[in-house]
Amino acid sequence: MIIAKVIGNIWATRKEKTLVGCKLMIVQPVEVSGEPVGKSFVAVDSVDAGIGEMVLVATGSSARKAIGHEESPIDASIVAIIDIHEVQRSGAKS
C-alpha cells in the first residue's frame, strides 16, 4: 500500500460503465513525514475521503478487489483514511 494525500477531485460524466458511481480522486504519494514523493495519480475512493486527508492506497489487482470491481479498469483505490500515524526512529549508536 501507498501513503498518499488527497489533492483533488476528477469529474468524468462519460466513463467506462463499471466506473459509473465511483468517486475519482487525485492523490499525491508522500513520505511518512508528509513530504511529497513521486508523481500524483488518480484513485477510486472507496471510503469517502476528502481533499487534504492522508490515505492508504491499494494498487494493482488489490485495488479492484478492495472495491468489488474485479473486472474494472482500476489501478488504484483509496482503502483507508489515516487518522494517526506513529513512527519510531532508532537512535544512533555510539
Summary of the structure (lengths in Angstrom):
residues: 94
radius of gyration: 15.0
end to end distance: 34.6
largest distance: 61.1
contacts: 236
relative contact order: 0.27
helix: 10%
strand: 37%
